């Protein structure tokens, strides 16, 4: 009985209803050290939107397990994040797309509207720009073949990211790096490795400059095919390769700080 009386007295005190006392306001409670509680954005589960941009790697070409490449796998991972009750995917990527074609695609108001609705954006671009040069000089390939190619790519990438951010300044942007499929033929170091490194540096710098982007290196995941990560076309990843890419994306988001990048809206 005494225990019940104590509980009742405590309840009356907290509500300011003890005889002869003034009601206790929330402000007064804060002054007494209770503090002001803010509900975190992840408290109420919501549906989030994932939008894929770029080339065949984002499209998921080569995925023998039919799980839509790294985008489909990432969507499954996102369903486990705090405050997420479902994921809607809009994959706007297309096989063979180069950086000039990406810039052209982003001029479409319908594409910009889809981007505007995104919580997460992913991008793979540049691989087909490089492969265009490789195919032209496959049997006489050296560094000279790539001279004058990087700066225009930088300009197109900058223009594209400007268009993306004009449509959506807040979404987390995941920028994936490039890898060298020629290592299937030979894993000996070549001039192409240095070129690839330069192009990846451009992608990484663009992500850093963005402020809400995270760069994801993947070149080390696709050195030779000893781990059977390539599709039978020996260019695109297979299901195992895309799974590795997805794991690397999750590691990178942890390193970059998903919660910070999303302004507190998303968290593992």
Residue frames relative to the residue before (quaternion, step in Angstrom):
aa qw qx qy qz dx dy dz
X 1.0000 0.0000 0.0000 0.0000 0.00 0.00 0.00
X 0.6426 0.5200 -0.3159 0.4657 3.59 0.95 -0.90
X 0.6287 0.5467 -0.3300 0.4439 3.58 1.03 -0.81
X 0.6610 0.5032 -0.3063 0.4648 3.59 0.98 -0.86
X 0.6314 0.5306 -0.3296 0.4595 3.60 1.03 -0.79
X 0.6467 0.5241 -0.3137 0.4569 3.60 0.97 -0.86
X 0.6511 0.5116 -0.3131 0.4651 3.57 0.96 -0.88
X 0.6554 0.5094 -0.3109 0.4629 3.58 0.98 -0.89
X 0.6483 0.5200 -0.3158 0.4578 3.57 0.97 -0.86
X 0.6419 0.5188 -0.3195 0.4656 3.57 1.00 -0.82
X 0.6523 0.5144 -0.3135 0.4601 3.58 0.98 -0.85
X 0.6510 0.5118 -0.3108 0.4665 3.56 0.99 -0.85
X 0.6381 0.5331 -0.3265 0.4495 3.57 1.01 -0.80
X 0.6879 0.4901 -0.2859 0.4526 3.58 0.88 -0.93
X 0.7161 0.4112 -0.2579 0.5016 3.59 1.10 -0.58
X 0.4888 -0.6983 0.4116 0.3225 3.56 1.29 0.09
X 0.5277 0.6763 -0.3768 0.3495 3.58 1.15 0.48
X 0.3712 0.7107 -0.5172 0.2993 3.59 1.15 0.29
X 0.5878 -0.5903 0.4056 0.3762 3.60 -0.96 0.75
X 0.8342 0.2095 -0.1697 0.4810 3.54 -0.96 0.93
X 0.6305 0.5227 -0.3437 0.4595 3.61 1.23 0.10
X 0.4650 -0.6423 0.5284 0.3033 3.54 -1.28 0.41
X 0.5851 -0.5675 0.4300 0.3882 3.60 -1.11 0.59
X 0.3645 -0.7266 0.5437 0.2088 3.56 -1.03 0.84
X 0.2620 -0.7799 0.5505 0.1417 3.60 -0.54 1.14
X 0.6311 -0.5130 0.4051 0.4176 3.55 -1.30 0.30
X 0.6133 0.5588 -0.3500 0.4349 3.56 1.09 -0.67
X 0.6531 0.5043 -0.3073 0.4739 3.52 1.03 -0.86
X 0.6196 0.5386 -0.3407 0.4581 3.56 1.04 -0.77
X 0.6438 0.5179 -0.3235 0.4611 3.56 1.02 -0.82
X 0.6396 0.5305 -0.3245 0.4519 3.57 1.06 -0.82
X 0.6915 0.4720 -0.2742 0.4731 3.55 1.11 -0.67
X 0.6856 -0.5380 0.2716 0.4083 3.57 1.25 0.25
X 0.4447 0.6932 -0.4697 0.3180 3.60 1.20 0.13
X 0.3153 -0.7708 0.4958 0.2463 3.58 1.11 -0.69
X 0.4522 -0.6727 0.5167 0.2758 3.54 -1.26 0.37
X 0.2593 -0.7925 0.5378 0.1246 3.57 -0.62 1.12
X 0.1402 -0.7792 0.6077 0.0626 3.55 -0.89 0.98
X 0.4007 -0.7064 0.5296 0.2448 3.55 -0.86 0.96
X 0.3981 -0.7272 0.4974 0.2556 3.64 -0.64 1.03
X 0.6124 -0.5851 0.3858 0.3659 3.60 -1.09 0.65
X 0.6715 0.5060 -0.2969 0.4526 3.59 1.14 -0.58
X 0.4390 0.7285 -0.4451 0.2800 3.63 1.28 -0.10
X 0.7686 0.2949 -0.1613 0.5443 3.59 0.89 -0.95
X 0.4011 -0.7325 0.4915 0.2470 3.63 -0.50 1.12
X 0.0063 0.7977 -0.6019 0.0376 3.57 -1.02 0.82
X 0.5216 -0.6001 0.4993 0.3444 3.53 -1.31 0.22
X 0.1513 -0.7938 0.5856 0.0640 3.57 -0.83 1.01
X 0.3559 -0.7464 0.5362 0.1697 3.54 -1.23 0.60
X 0.1304 -0.7747 0.6179 0.0308 3.55 -0.89 1.07
X 0.0573 -0.8068 0.5880 -0.0104 3.59 -0.70 1.11
X 0.2066 -0.7860 0.5754 0.0920 3.57 -0.83 1.04
X 0.0761 -0.7909 0.6072 0.0041 3.56 -0.97 0.96
X 0.6533 0.5658 -0.3729 0.3376 3.54 -1.21 0.49
X 0.7727 -0.3959 0.3041 0.3921 3.49 -1.15 -0.81
X 0.8285 -0.2746 0.1765 0.4550 3.54 -1.30 -0.39
X 0.5977 0.5721 -0.3756 0.4177 3.61 1.09 -0.54
X 0.6793 0.4327 -0.2873 0.5185 3.57 1.08 -0.64
X 0.5996 0.5519 -0.3556 0.4577 3.59 1.11 -0.59
X 0.4377 -0.7201 0.4377 0.3136 3.59 1.13 -0.61
X 0.2613 0.7842 -0.5190 0.2178 3.59 1.20 0.49
X 0.7737 0.3354 -0.2627 0.4688 3.57 -0.92 0.94
X 0.5201 0.6499 -0.4151 0.3671 3.58 1.24 -0.17
X 0.2246 -0.8188 0.5188 0.0998 3.55 -0.13 1.30
X 0.6568 0.4983 -0.3163 0.4693 3.58 1.23 -0.25
X 0.3897 -0.7721 0.4388 0.2438 3.57 1.34 0.18
X 0.4552 0.6748 -0.4602 0.3545 3.58 0.91 0.92
X 0.5582 -0.6628 0.3571 0.3487 3.56 1.22 0.61
X 0.6496 -0.5786 0.3176 0.3774 3.54 0.96 0.91
X 0.7769 -0.3019 0.2230 0.5054 3.55 -1.13 -0.58
X 0.5827 0.5893 -0.3796 0.4113 3.62 1.12 -0.56
X 0.6737 0.4838 -0.2948 0.4745 3.59 0.88 -0.92
X 0.6662 0.4988 -0.2988 0.4669 3.57 0.98 -0.82
X 0.6379 0.5207 -0.3248 0.4652 3.56 1.02 -0.79
X 0.6166 0.5513 -0.3447 0.4439 3.59 1.02 -0.76
X 0.6363 0.5155 -0.3193 0.4770 3.59 1.04 -0.78
X 0.6415 0.5162 -0.3171 0.4706 3.58 0.98 -0.83
X 0.6584 0.5396 -0.3102 0.4231 3.57 0.95 -0.90
X 0.5967 0.5787 -0.3620 0.4219 3.59 1.11 -0.58
X 0.6585 0.4913 -0.3029 0.4829 3.59 1.25 -0.33
X 0.5099 0.6577 -0.4226 0.3589 3.61 1.25 -0.15
X 0.6122 -0.5566 0.4190 0.3739 3.55 -1.22 0.53
X 0.8380 0.2151 -0.1675 0.4727 3.54 -0.99 0.89
X 0.6179 0.5291 -0.3535 0.4618 3.60 1.26 0.09
X 0.1323 -0.8027 0.5777 0.0665 3.58 -0.75 1.04
X 0.8026 -0.0527 0.0316 0.5934 3.58 1.25 -0.22
X 0.2489 -0.7647 0.5806 0.1272 3.55 -1.26 0.47
X 0.1728 -0.7502 0.6321 0.0882 3.53 -0.95 0.98
X 0.1664 -0.8095 0.5604 0.0551 3.58 -0.76 1.07
X 0.0229 -0.7460 0.6654 0.0117 3.53 -1.05 0.92
X 0.0678 -0.8189 0.5698 0.0098 3.58 -0.29 1.23
X 0.1084 -0.8327 0.5430 0.0004 3.56 -0.34 1.31
X 0.4537 0.7040 -0.4386 0.3259 3.59 1.31 0.10
X 0.1038 -0.7976 0.5929 0.0390 3.54 -1.22 0.53
X 0.5677 -0.6188 0.4397 0.3185 3.52 -1.02 0.87
X 0.8224 0.2529 -0.2041 0.4669 3.56 -0.97 0.93
X 0.4725 0.7079 -0.4349 0.2942 3.59 1.23 -0.16
X 0.2204 -0.7563 0.6082 0.0981 3.55 -0.99 1.02
X 0.7054 -0.4739 0.3191 0.4195 3.55 -1.28 0.19
X 0.6337 0.5162 -0.3457 0.4610 3.60 1.04 -0.63
X 0.6618 0.4962 -0.3008 0.4747 3.58 1.09 -0.70
X 0.5896 0.5488 -0.3626 0.4687 3.57 1.16 -0.57
X 0.6454 0.5203 -0.3165 0.4610 3.57 0.93 -0.91
X 0.6513 0.5095 -0.3085 0.4701 3.56 1.03 -0.79
X 0.6359 0.5383 -0.3258 0.4468 3.58 0.97 -0.85
X 0.6870 0.5109 -0.2822 0.4328 3.57 0.96 -0.88
X 0.5609 0.5828 -0.3950 0.4356 3.58 1.26 -0.05
X 0.5559 0.6057 -0.3798 0.4241 3.58 1.32 -0.22
X 0.4459 -0.7162 0.4645 0.2691 3.65 -0.61 1.08
X 0.6232 0.5437 -0.3462 0.4429 3.61 1.06 -0.65
X 0.6333 0.5118 -0.3204 0.4841 3.58 1.07 -0.73
X 0.6611 0.5054 -0.3055 0.4629 3.57 0.92 -0.88
X 0.6279 0.5304 -0.3368 0.4593 3.59 1.06 -0.68
X 0.6381 0.5110 -0.3205 0.4785 3.59 1.01 -0.78
X 0.6394 0.5202 -0.3133 0.4716 3.57 1.00 -0.84
X 0.6328 0.5616 -0.3256 0.4221 3.57 1.01 -0.84
X 0.6909 0.4842 -0.2702 0.4640 3.59 1.14 -0.61
X 0.5425 0.6780 -0.3749 0.3248 3.61 1.25 -0.26
X 0.2916 -0.6951 0.6265 0.1983 3.50 -1.31 0.57
X 0.7656 0.1252 -0.0543 0.6287 3.55 1.20 -0.73
X 0.0897 -0.7658 0.6355 0.0401 3.55 -1.02 0.92
X 0.0879 -0.7802 0.6147 0.0761 3.58 -1.02 0.73
X 0.0798 -0.8168 0.5714 -0.0003 3.57 -1.08 0.74
X 0.0331 0.7262 -0.6867 -0.0051 3.52 -1.11 0.87
X 0.2058 0.7696 -0.5783 0.1761 3.58 -0.72 1.06
X 0.6449 0.5346 -0.3901 0.3824 3.54 -1.18 0.59
X 0.5835 0.6120 -0.3707 0.3842 3.57 1.12 -0.62
X 0.7031 0.4523 -0.2742 0.4753 3.57 0.92 -0.83
X 0.5498 0.5747 -0.3903 0.4637 3.59 1.22 -0.41
X 0.6841 0.4730 -0.2699 0.4853 3.55 0.97 -0.93
X 0.6846 0.5007 -0.2972 0.4385 3.58 0.86 -0.93
X 0.5586 0.5890 -0.3904 0.4343 3.58 1.16 -0.49
X 0.6642 0.4776 -0.2897 0.4969 3.57 1.03 -0.83
X 0.6374 0.5440 -0.3260 0.4376 3.58 0.95 -0.90
X 0.6798 0.4980 -0.2960 0.4498 3.59 0.87 -0.92
X 0.6553 0.5199 -0.3135 0.4495 3.59 1.08 -0.67
X 0.8054 0.1828 -0.0717 0.5593 3.58 1.11 -0.71
X 0.1110 0.8626 -0.4894 0.0636 3.56 1.11 0.68
X 0.7814 0.3395 -0.1817 0.4911 3.61 0.88 -0.88
X 0.7439 0.2691 -0.2020 0.5774 3.56 1.30 0.14
X 0.2328 0.8340 -0.4655 0.1834 3.50 1.10 0.88
X 0.1962 0.7438 -0.6263 0.1263 3.54 -0.89 1.02
X 0.7557 -0.4185 0.2576 0.4329 3.55 -1.31 0.15
X 0.5929 0.6011 -0.3696 0.3879 3.61 1.09 -0.67
X 0.6031 0.5849 -0.3565 0.4088 3.58 1.10 -0.66
X 0.7266 0.4257 -0.2312 0.4873 3.60 1.18 -0.55
X 0.4127 0.7166 -0.4714 0.3064 3.58 1.26 0.04
X 0.8192 0.2246 -0.1872 0.4934 3.54 -0.94 0.91
X 0.5797 0.6043 -0.3733 0.3992 3.62 1.25 0.10
X 0.6516 0.5688 -0.3242 0.3831 3.57 1.03 -0.75
X 0.6705 0.5216 -0.3147 0.4235 3.59 0.85 -0.93
X 0.6516 0.4834 -0.3356 0.4787 3.66 0.90 -0.75
X 0.6129 0.5377 -0.3486 0.4623 3.58 1.08 -0.70
X 0.6298 0.5341 -0.3284 0.4585 3.58 0.97 -0.85
X 0.6650 0.5087 -0.3023 0.4557 3.57 0.91 -0.90
X 0.6782 0.4817 -0.2977 0.4684 3.58 0.92 -0.90
X 0.6289 0.5279 -0.3307 0.4653 3.57 1.04 -0.76
X 0.6500 0.5194 -0.3089 0.4608 3.56 0.94 -0.89
X 0.6528 0.5120 -0.3039 0.4683 3.57 0.97 -0.88
X 0.6653 0.5122 -0.2994 0.4532 3.56 0.95 -0.90
X 0.6787 0.4791 -0.2973 0.4704 3.58 0.90 -0.87
X 0.5933 0.5477 -0.3606 0.4669 3.57 1.13 -0.60
X 0.6543 0.5051 -0.3044 0.4734 3.59 0.98 -0.85
X 0.6354 0.5280 -0.3236 0.4612 3.57 0.99 -0.84
X 0.7229 0.4438 -0.2547 0.4644 3.57 0.83 -0.97
X 0.5824 0.5460 -0.3830 0.4648 3.57 1.13 -0.43
X 0.6766 0.4689 -0.2791 0.4944 3.58 1.10 -0.71
X 0.8073 -0.0055 0.0571 0.5873 3.57 1.01 -0.81
X 0.1476 -0.8375 0.5216 0.0692 3.61 -0.13 1.24
X 0.7249 0.5034 -0.2276 0.4116 3.59 1.19 -0.44
X 0.5684 0.6284 -0.3963 0.3534 3.62 1.07 -0.54
X 0.4910 -0.6109 0.5279 0.3272 3.54 -1.22 0.55
X 0.1641 -0.7944 0.5812 0.0656 3.57 -0.81 1.03
X 0.1544 -0.7758 0.6091 0.0572 3.56 -0.79 1.10
X 0.0855 -0.7994 0.5947 0.0024 3.57 -0.57 1.21
X 0.1799 -0.8029 0.5620 0.0848 3.58 -0.51 1.17
X 0.4567 -0.6927 0.4972 0.2538 3.53 -1.11 0.77
X 0.5582 -0.6000 0.4746 0.3213 3.53 -1.41 -0.02
X 0.1664 -0.7613 0.6126 0.1319 3.57 -1.27 0.36
X 0.4715 -0.6931 0.4877 0.2438 3.55 -1.30 0.34
X 0.2128 -0.8107 0.5320 0.1203 3.64 -0.19 1.20
X 0.5333 0.6376 -0.4036 0.3823 3.59 1.25 -0.24
X 0.5150 0.6409 -0.4213 0.3828 3.59 1.24 -0.20
X 0.5165 0.6110 -0.4299 0.4184 3.60 1.23 -0.19
X 0.6669 0.4793 -0.2892 0.4918 3.57 1.11 -0.73
X 0.7759 -0.1421 0.1235 0.6021 3.56 0.92 -0.95
X 0.2875 -0.7636 0.5528 0.1691 3.57 -0.99 0.82
X 0.3942 0.7010 -0.4933 0.3315 3.57 1.25 0.35
X 0.5298 -0.6431 0.4491 0.3226 3.57 -1.00 0.83
X 0.0339 -0.8041 0.5930 -0.0252 3.56 -0.96 0.91
X 0.7001 -0.4399 0.3416 0.4467 3.56 -1.32 0.02
X 0.5873 0.5958 -0.3677 0.4060 3.56 1.13 -0.60
X 0.5947 0.5722 -0.3670 0.4292 3.59 1.09 -0.62
X 0.6543 0.5032 -0.3053 0.4749 3.56 1.02 -0.79
X 0.6301 0.5273 -0.3211 0.4710 3.56 1.05 -0.80
X 0.6487 0.5183 -0.3092 0.4637 3.56 0.93 -0.92
X 0.6342 0.5364 -0.3210 0.4550 3.56 1.00 -0.83
X 0.6468 0.5191 -0.3143 0.4619 3.59 1.00 -0.82
X 0.6741 0.4886 -0.2951 0.4688 3.57 0.94 -0.87
X 0.6394 0.5104 -0.3256 0.4739 3.57 1.04 -0.72
X 0.6085 0.5495 -0.3471 0.4554 3.58 1.09 -0.69
X 0.6253 0.5318 -0.3289 0.4670 3.58 1.06 -0.76
X 0.6619 0.4983 -0.3007 0.4724 3.58 0.95 -0.88
X 0.6637 0.4997 -0.3061 0.4648 3.57 0.95 -0.84
X 0.6470 0.5162 -0.3208 0.4606 3.60 0.93 -0.86
X 0.6369 0.5294 -0.3246 0.4569 3.57 1.02 -0.80
X 0.6506 0.5115 -0.3108 0.4673 3.57 1.02 -0.81
X 0.6543 0.5113 -0.3098 0.4631 3.57 0.94 -0.88
X 0.6723 0.5081 -0.2909 0.4529 3.57 0.93 -0.91
X 0.5950 0.6063 -0.3577 0.3879 3.58 1.12 -0.65
X 0.3724 -0.7568 0.4682 0.2636 3.57 0.97 -0.79
X 0.7854 0.1762 -0.1084 0.5834 3.59 1.10 -0.63
X 0.5591 0.5893 -0.3834 0.4394 3.54 1.19 0.58
X 0.1962 -0.7583 0.6122 0.1080 3.54 -1.28 0.49
X 0.2825 -0.7619 0.5628 0.1511 3.57 -0.77 1.07
X 0.1341 -0.7994 0.5846 0.0343 3.56 -0.94 0.96
X 0.2102 -0.7862 0.5672 0.1266 3.64 -0.37 1.15
X 0.0464 -0.8194 0.5713 0.0025 3.58 -0.93 0.89
X 0.4057 0.7615 -0.4480 0.2343 3.59 1.28 -0.12
X 0.6764 0.5052 -0.3030 0.4420 3.60 1.01 -0.73
X 0.5915 0.5933 -0.3612 0.4095 3.60 1.24 -0.29
X 0.7845 0.3207 -0.1312 0.5144 3.56 1.20 -0.53
X 0.3231 0.7139 -0.5411 0.3053 3.56 0.97 0.92
X 0.8008 -0.0648 -0.0646 0.5918 3.56 -0.40 1.33
X 0.4366 -0.6787 0.5130 0.2926 3.57 -1.29 -0.13
X 0.2096 0.8128 -0.5182 0.1638 3.55 1.12 0.61
X 0.7370 0.3916 -0.2232 0.5036 3.58 1.07 -0.72
X 0.4353 -0.7323 0.4326 0.2951 3.58 1.32 0.30
X 0.3138 0.7660 -0.4935 0.2669 3.57 0.75 1.10
X 0.6350 0.5350 -0.3266 0.4515 3.59 1.29 -0.09
X 0.5081 -0.5929 0.5359 0.3212 3.50 -1.29 0.55
X 0.6723 -0.5166 0.3431 0.4043 3.59 -1.24 0.22
X 0.5832 0.5550 -0.3880 0.4487 3.59 1.24 -0.11
X 0.3462 -0.7791 0.4544 0.2583 3.58 1.38 -0.09
X 0.6297 0.4844 -0.3574 0.4910 3.55 1.08 0.78
X 0.7654 0.3044 -0.1660 0.5422 3.58 0.85 -0.99
X 0.5573 -0.5723 0.4604 0.3872 3.59 -1.20 0.36
X 0.3559 -0.6599 0.5987 0.2818 3.53 -1.29 0.32
X 0.7792 -0.3186 0.2221 0.4920 3.59 -1.23 -0.23
X 0.6536 0.5103 -0.3114 0.4642 3.56 0.97 -0.85
X 0.6459 0.5245 -0.3159 0.4560 3.57 0.99 -0.82
X 0.6700 0.4868 -0.2981 0.4747 3.58 0.96 -0.84
X 0.6069 0.5416 -0.3556 0.4604 3.59 1.08 -0.63
X 0.6491 0.5077 -0.3123 0.4726 3.56 1.02 -0.79
X 0.6196 0.5352 -0.3340 0.4670 3.56 1.05 -0.75
X 0.6536 0.5194 -0.3095 0.4552 3.57 0.96 -0.88
X 0.6413 0.5103 -0.3177 0.4768 3.58 0.96 -0.84
X 0.6505 0.5091 -0.3167 0.4663 3.58 0.98 -0.80
X 0.6155 0.5365 -0.3437 0.4639 3.60 1.05 -0.73
X 0.6588 0.5036 -0.3094 0.4655 3.59 0.92 -0.86
X 0.6368 0.5158 -0.3228 0.4736 3.58 0.99 -0.80
X 0.6719 0.5036 -0.2955 0.4557 3.57 0.94 -0.92
X 0.6474 0.5124 -0.3222 0.4631 3.61 0.97 -0.78
X 0.6148 0.5259 -0.3369 0.4816 3.56 1.12 -0.64
X 0.6675 0.4971 -0.2872 0.4742 3.56 0.97 -0.88
X 0.7000 0.4647 -0.2684 0.4712 3.58 0.91 -0.92
X 0.4271 -0.6985 0.4650 0.3369 3.56 1.13 -0.65
X 0.2145 -0.8235 0.5143 0.1061 3.56 0.20 1.30
X 0.6616 0.5212 -0.3147 0.4376 3.57 0.89 -0.91
X 0.6623 0.4963 -0.2997 0.4746 3.58 0.98 -0.83
X 0.6685 0.5130 -0.3051 0.4436 3.57 0.87 -0.94
X 0.7345 0.4224 -0.2224 0.4823 3.57 1.04 -0.79
X 0.4681 -0.6848 0.4386 0.3458 3.58 1.25 0.10
X 0.7106 -0.4594 0.2473 0.4719 3.57 1.10 0.74
X 0.5276 0.6768 -0.3909 0.3329 3.59 1.27 -0.07
X 0.7911 0.2120 -0.0940 0.5660 3.60 1.14 -0.62
X 0.0603 0.7884 -0.6079 0.0729 3.55 -1.10 0.73
X 0.5252 -0.6290 0.4662 0.3334 3.57 -1.13 0.65
